[in-house]
Amino acid sequence: MRTHYCGDLNTDHLGSQVELCGWVHHRRDHGGVIFIDLRDREGVVQVVFDPDTPASFALAERVRPEFVLRVAGRVRPRPDGTVNDALPTGQVEVLGQEVAILNSADTPPFQLDDLNIHEDVRLRHRVIDLRRPPMQANLRLRARVARFLRRFLDERGFLEIETPMLTKATPEGARDYLVPSRTHRGKFFALPQSPQLFKQLLMMSGLDRYYQIVRCFRDEDLRADRQPEFTQLDIETSFLDEGGITGVVEAMVRELFVDCLGVRLPDPFPRLTYAEATGRYGTDRPDLRNPLELVEISDLVRAVEFKVFSGPATSAGGRVAALRAPGGGALTRKQIDDYTAFVAQFGARGLAYIKVNDRAAGREGLQSPILKFLPDDVIEAVLARSGAQTGDVVFFGAGERRVVNDALGALRNRLGNDLGLVEDTWRPVWVTDFPMFEWNTEASRWDPLHHPFTAPATDDPAVLGAAPGECISRAYDMVLNGTELGGGSVRIHTQTMQEAVFRLLDIGPEEAREKFGFLLDALRYGCPPHGGIAFGLDRLVMLMAGASSIRDVIAFPKTQTASCPLTGAPANVTELQLRELGIRLRQPPAAEPAAGGDPGAS
């Protein structure tokens, strides 16, 4: 029905007869001449109708926005003074000779060039929203990214292999989405949180190099960069150590940015250990575009009488850190109070600070409610170590290490943006040497920092068992501009070590056999050393597109309540469907609204 896409026309087509199909983006009647901006997925071109073709002109008078048209005409240059350099097609127009209305359209719920549409409206009318050029550009970028990733991995001997969508529930850190089985009454499949165990089994099967662009499912609270169903690039390979695996995927990401954005990332990517990242930036996902850093001052304040500082400084799990804000001396008391309320969200009990009005004047040049608690030599040492200068403010965090890191790390990000310090560039970094475990205070047990199949840095289970809190894992995360793009590790490849890790996690032999028997069995039959990584494809494309939410790079996303305004999912099902599955709904208490109970197996 067409010879060209609208957005492909340019001066090379001058004089050509073309046939186009698309949607009416705008229609303008200029007193005897009608201009229609015709839009398809490749872009917009201006079509001109004049009274010399009365039948086509009459039809053009009838069309309205979002009508679907087929147009035949001749490409000609735009008249002098009407060239639109903002459009790729802006030097040409099509003189419309024939037009057919393929379908009419109701008035759309919003204008496609309106930039202030509430997201709920956009998601409810997603079909219209996806017609908007920015959304189509995002999905085109996503397709290009996926195409490049497949090509890169195919060329390096990786096999694209699909793994099951209906599988067994395993503990991977989030709730599973459960699927009841009709043929096995009372039993459930789980939708995969990741293909982790299956890709390890593929390595044990001798397939050596695997990848998959795969849908994963996690029933967890949502944020801008999370969805109940999401897509990841999953990779696993045998006989490569950490350096080999990170080398391959770093090259992949570097070449991806050149191919899709024309951007050259650093070669090689810088590396930080987990201890360095959390110590200097308060997080294991540091945004290196922000020059601000946390400075450890515990050793300087251990002996002061100010218990707010000396208590954490002398505690094994405590920390006292300083964060210098250049030019922050201009902050008002209200702004500082706002920052204090901000860090309270992360568990901080307060936000001590020192304003440096005159660095050379000693104590007299400083302004702070905590100065009276600190001796001169400590104040001088703190200012010197933090690099404070006249006009700066130094903020302090003191308390349990995790709270200090979370609070000052978040404050660092906010200050960097508020003070205009964040560079407009791309700053990737590898974070390595993560702790193997973290202590779960509520449950009084060790939890894996990543997952229970990550290999420790030691090959001796006895060493691991003697000091699990000190053991480092062979894990690595790729971070870009403060967002974790991908995480992976070398995996445990011996049954002895896997069983030792299960014991440390309070997973007894019977539970291990019930949940992971197929894995433990496979480990007995010659499992190769192997490892891999998974990249969040949605997050990656979100960053590359400059979007603020992964919902802007997913065709049909869910809301933050894990629902779909377009289709109305999740929705009720019939009593017959439930009966076939052996399920009944538990009714809510009479005092509560009657709509929507929690499903449960009878």
GICORPE-V26836 format. One record per helix or strand of 3 or more residues. SS is the DSSP state (H for helix, E for strand). FROM is the first residue (numbers start at 1). TO is the last residue. Records with the same first field share a line. If there is no record, write none. Layout:
BEGIN
SS=FROM-TO / FROM-TO
END
This chain:
BEGIN
H=6-8 / 11-13 / 54-62 / 119-124 / 126-129 / 133-155 / 196-204 / 242-261 / 274-281 / 298-301 / 307-313 / 328-330 / 333-344 / 359-365 / 371-373 / 376-386 / 401-418 / 461-466 / 468-470 / 495-504 / 509-523 / 537-545 / 550-553 / 575-581
E=17-29 / 33-40 / 43-50 / 68-77 / 92-103 / 178-180 / 188-191 / 209-217 / 229-238 / 270-273 / 294-296 / 318-325 / 352-356 / 393-400 / 428-432 / 437-440 / 445-448 / 475-480 / 483-491 / 530-536 / 583-585 / 599-601
END
